[in-house]
């Protein structure tokens, strides 16, 4: 009886191994085909957008961008259409003060490269607020989720230790990339969402604000890819960057003290949430005092 059970188990194990090998082979071929189809029509250099935006407002706030090609603005044709340009203009408009932008993000970067981006900053430089967008290359290069999110947490911790507020835009949904064939696109969507969830937890625990780009801006890319993607159908277009900046702006304004609450798809840092909850509870207690019946009532 035992011998008869061992053989089917061995056969099933071998069959599973063959199937897994076949799937990996299919995915590898599809990935190669997608890379060939997408190519690099935009090159690897985003428009240079570092400057003081709305200088006439004075008293510039220092904004730092870290991460990959999205943070760098690849796909935009003009500097004002990069993510940094869009965020700078949005912040300046709401705060009525200038915004000094510095972009340390590098096209093709993975989360493990955030430390090098921080190391390359000028000695003594400290931003008021930093935006980190990274993760897509971790997914495509199959970096373990725990490893990628740990690198992100370390970068956030370094920034927070020097007094910089941080907003993390979590990994976009790679399922929106139409040039990538199925089933690779579906697997990419699952992997990117898994990483995004881990990034969100790592970010808020380390003291950053987190924005789910898949939830807040992802639907725009899914329903209108022709308008939202640039020439390579992989990086955002000018409209795509405008939508992404609009998605990040509420958390940025909260990070710099303009608001206490954020909309759906945004999460406050863990410590910030605790303080806000305590403040709210204290306020509620004060408001309830007049309702307590007094003597003779």
Order of alpha helices (4+ residues) and beta strands (2+ residues): alpha-beta-beta-alpha-alpha-beta-alpha-beta-alpha-alpha-beta-alpha-beta-alpha-alpha-alpha-alpha-beta-alpha
